[in-house]
Amino acid sequence: MSEDEERPCPSDLTGGATAKARNCCFNAAVTGGGGGIFNFSPHPDQVLENVLENVLCFLTDRRDRNAASLVSKSWYRAEALTRSEVFIGNCYAVSPTRVTTRFKRVTSVAIKGKPRFADFSLLPPDWGAHFTPWASVLGDSYRGLEKLYLKRMSISDDDLGLLARCFPSFKELVLVCCDGFGTSGLAIVARDCRLVLFCPDIDLFM
């Protein structure tokens, strides 16, 4: 039984009606005889999630956050609401829509595409790992995106133009072993973004 499932308290098991009434939670306001309004306390699950959000903000390592999200449904929801950085180890392991649906407040995204042996020309040129599907979804969902890290991805000049238009707070772009783009796409990003850092391999421009 998970922590999110309702568990009867010991008093309930013995038939204590008083304990049942005390533990019930009402999300309503009742007007008293003198016209006063009495607000009941929030649901215990809501209090727990508020506390978790404040605690998980100090958890920065993605492996620790992944482990925390497996504790219960409450931890899963709280971890998703407090995560600002997303790392995708394989661009085909999860869909872009799935990522943006779960994580709403992301400001940094890292995506890896082709496997490592692509560096040794062991994959055909049109193997895949295109950034275009990711660009369109990220542009619609993460307006506050500030950093994008891509490794072994195929990114076009149109994708770079979309990044420059959709992310007004965009500050950092890191391209490692990427292909498909040229100086015109880089010029669009450099012109429309306030601060941009490029870290590509020089040979990729040839």
Contacts in CASP RR format, 6 or more apart in sequence:
PFRMAT RR
TARGET T0000
AUTHOR 0000-0000-0000
METHOD contacts of the structure
MODEL  1
MSEDEERPCPSDLTGGATAKARNCCFNAAVTGGGGGIFNFSPHPDQVLEN
VLENVLCFLTDRRDRNAASLVSKSWYRAEALTRSEVFIGNCYAVSPTRVT
TRFKRVTSVAIKGKPRFADFSLLPPDWGAHFTPWASVLGDSYRGLEKLYL
KRMSISDDDLGLLARCFPSFKELVLVCCDGFGTSGLAIVARDCRLVLFCP
DIDLFM
1 7 0 8 1.000
2 72 0 8 1.000
2 73 0 8 1.000
3 71 0 8 1.000
3 72 0 8 1.000
3 73 0 8 1.000
3 74 0 8 1.000
4 45 0 8 1.000
4 72 0 8 1.000
4 73 0 8 1.000
4 74 0 8 1.000
9 19 0 8 1.000
9 23 0 8 1.000
11 18 0 8 1.000
11 19 0 8 1.000
11 20 0 8 1.000
12 19 0 8 1.000
12 20 0 8 1.000
12 23 0 8 1.000
25 40 0 8 1.000
25 41 0 8 1.000
25 42 0 8 1.000
25 43 0 8 1.000
25 44 0 8 1.000
26 40 0 8 1.000
27 40 0 8 1.000
27 42 0 8 1.000
27 43 0 8 1.000
28 40 0 8 1.000
29 37 0 8 1.000
29 38 0 8 1.000
29 39 0 8 1.000
29 40 0 8 1.000
30 37 0 8 1.000
30 38 0 8 1.000
30 40 0 8 1.000
31 37 0 8 1.000
32 38 0 8 1.000
45 74 0 8 1.000
48 74 0 8 1.000
49 74 0 8 1.000
49 77 0 8 1.000
49 78 0 8 1.000
52 74 0 8 1.000
52 75 0 8 1.000
52 78 0 8 1.000
52 79 0 8 1.000
53 78 0 8 1.000
53 81 0 8 1.000
53 82 0 8 1.000
56 65 0 8 1.000
56 68 0 8 1.000
56 78 0 8 1.000
56 79 0 8 1.000
56 82 0 8 1.000
57 82 0 8 1.000
59 65 0 8 1.000
59 68 0 8 1.000
62 85 0 8 1.000
62 87 0 8 1.000
65 79 0 8 1.000
65 83 0 8 1.000
68 75 0 8 1.000
68 79 0 8 1.000
69 75 0 8 1.000
69 76 0 8 1.000
69 79 0 8 1.000
69 80 0 8 1.000
70 76 0 8 1.000
80 102 0 8 1.000
80 103 0 8 1.000
80 104 0 8 1.000
81 104 0 8 1.000
81 105 0 8 1.000
82 105 0 8 1.000
83 103 0 8 1.000
83 105 0 8 1.000
83 106 0 8 1.000
84 105 0 8 1.000
84 106 0 8 1.000
84 107 0 8 1.000
84 108 0 8 1.000
85 106 0 8 1.000
85 107 0 8 1.000
85 108 0 8 1.000
85 109 0 8 1.000
85 110 0 8 1.000
86 99 0 8 1.000
86 103 0 8 1.000
86 106 0 8 1.000
86 108 0 8 1.000
86 109 0 8 1.000
86 110 0 8 1.000
87 110 0 8 1.000
88 94 0 8 1.000
88 99 0 8 1.000
88 109 0 8 1.000
88 110 0 8 1.000
88 111 0 8 1.000
88 112 0 8 1.000
89 110 0 8 1.000
89 111 0 8 1.000
89 112 0 8 1.000
89 113 0 8 1.000
90 112 0 8 1.000
90 113 0 8 1.000
91 111 0 8 1.000
91 112 0 8 1.000
91 113 0 8 1.000
91 129 0 8 1.000
91 131 0 8 1.000
91 134 0 8 1.000
91 153 0 8 1.000
92 113 0 8 1.000
92 129 0 8 1.000
96 133 0 8 1.000
96 134 0 8 1.000
96 136 0 8 1.000
96 137 0 8 1.000
96 138 0 8 1.000
97 137 0 8 1.000
99 137 0 8 1.000
100 106 0 8 1.000
100 137 0 8 1.000
100 138 0 8 1.000
100 140 0 8 1.000
100 141 0 8 1.000
100 142 0 8 1.000
104 141 0 8 1.000
106 142 0 8 1.000
106 145 0 8 1.000
107 142 0 8 1.000
107 144 0 8 1.000
107 145 0 8 1.000
107 146 0 8 1.000
107 147 0 8 1.000
107 169 0 8 1.000
108 145 0 8 1.000
108 146 0 8 1.000
108 147 0 8 1.000
108 148 0 8 1.000
108 149 0 8 1.000
109 138 0 8 1.000
109 142 0 8 1.000
109 145 0 8 1.000
109 147 0 8 1.000
109 148 0 8 1.000
109 149 0 8 1.000
110 148 0 8 1.000
110 149 0 8 1.000
110 150 0 8 1.000
110 151 0 8 1.000
111 131 0 8 1.000
111 134 0 8 1.000
111 149 0 8 1.000
111 150 0 8 1.000
111 151 0 8 1.000
111 153 0 8 1.000
112 151 0 8 1.000
112 152 0 8 1.000
112 153 0 8 1.000
113 129 0 8 1.000
113 150 0 8 1.000
113 151 0 8 1.000
113 152 0 8 1.000
113 153 0 8 1.000
114 123 0 8 1.000
114 127 0 8 1.000
114 128 0 8 1.000
114 129 0 8 1.000
114 152 0 8 1.000
114 153 0 8 1.000
115 123 0 8 1.000
115 152 0 8 1.000
116 152 0 8 1.000
117 123 0 8 1.000
118 127 0 8 1.000
118 152 0 8 1.000
118 177 0 8 1.000
119 152 0 8 1.000
119 177 0 8 1.000
128 154 0 8 1.000
129 152 0 8 1.000
129 153 0 8 1.000
129 154 0 8 1.000
130 153 0 8 1.000
130 154 0 8 1.000
130 155 0 8 1.000
131 150 0 8 1.000
131 153 0 8 1.000
131 154 0 8 1.000
131 155 0 8 1.000
131 156 0 8 1.000
131 159 0 8 1.000
132 156 0 8 1.000
132 158 0 8 1.000
132 159 0 8 1.000
135 155 0 8 1.000
135 159 0 8 1.000
135 162 0 8 1.000
135 163 0 8 1.000
136 162 0 8 1.000
138 145 0 8 1.000
138 166 0 8 1.000
139 145 0 8 1.000
139 162 0 8 1.000
139 163 0 8 1.000
139 166 0 8 1.000
139 167 0 8 1.000
140 166 0 8 1.000
142 167 0 8 1.000
143 166 0 8 1.000
143 167 0 8 1.000
143 168 0 8 1.000
143 169 0 8 1.000
144 167 0 8 1.000
144 168 0 8 1.000
144 169 0 8 1.000
145 166 0 8 1.000
145 167 0 8 1.000
145 169 0 8 1.000
145 170 0 8 1.000
146 167 0 8 1.000
146 169 0 8 1.000
146 170 0 8 1.000
146 171 0 8 1.000
146 172 0 8 1.000
147 171 0 8 1.000
147 172 0 8 1.000
147 173 0 8 1.000
147 174 0 8 1.000
148 163 0 8 1.000
148 170 0 8 1.000
148 172 0 8 1.000
148 173 0 8 1.000
148 174 0 8 1.000
149 174 0 8 1.000
149 176 0 8 1.000
150 174 0 8 1.000
150 175 0 8 1.000
150 176 0 8 1.000
150 178 0 8 1.000
151 176 0 8 1.000
151 177 0 8 1.000
151 178 0 8 1.000
152 176 0 8 1.000
152 177 0 8 1.000
152 178 0 8 1.000
153 175 0 8 1.000
153 178 0 8 1.000
154 178 0 8 1.000
154 179 0 8 1.000
154 180 0 8 1.000
155 175 0 8 1.000
155 178 0 8 1.000
155 179 0 8 1.000
155 180 0 8 1.000
155 181 0 8 1.000
156 180 0 8 1.000
156 181 0 8 1.000
157 181 0 8 1.000
157 182 0 8 1.000
157 184 0 8 1.000
157 185 0 8 1.000
157 188 0 8 1.000
159 181 0 8 1.000
160 181 0 8 1.000
160 185 0 8 1.000
160 186 0 8 1.000
160 188 0 8 1.000
160 189 0 8 1.000
161 185 0 8 1.000
161 188 0 8 1.000
161 189 0 8 1.000
161 192 0 8 1.000
163 170 0 8 1.000
163 173 0 8 1.000
163 189 0 8 1.000
164 170 0 8 1.000
164 188 0 8 1.000
164 189 0 8 1.000
164 191 0 8 1.000
164 192 0 8 1.000
164 193 0 8 1.000
165 192 0 8 1.000
167 193 0 8 1.000
170 189 0 8 1.000
170 193 0 8 1.000
170 194 0 8 1.000
170 196 0 8 1.000
171 193 0 8 1.000
171 194 0 8 1.000
171 195 0 8 1.000
171 196 0 8 1.000
171 197 0 8 1.000
172 195 0 8 1.000
172 196 0 8 1.000
172 197 0 8 1.000
173 189 0 8 1.000
173 193 0 8 1.000
173 196 0 8 1.000
173 197 0 8 1.000
173 198 0 8 1.000
174 197 0 8 1.000
174 198 0 8 1.000
174 199 0 8 1.000
175 181 0 8 1.000
175 198 0 8 1.000
175 199 0 8 1.000
175 200 0 8 1.000
175 204 0 8 1.000
176 199 0 8 1.000
176 200 0 8 1.000
176 201 0 8 1.000
177 201 0 8 1.000
177 204 0 8 1.000
178 200 0 8 1.000
178 204 0 8 1.000
179 204 0 8 1.000
182 205 0 8 1.000
183 205 0 8 1.000
186 198 0 8 1.000
189 196 0 8 1.000
190 196 0 8 1.000
END
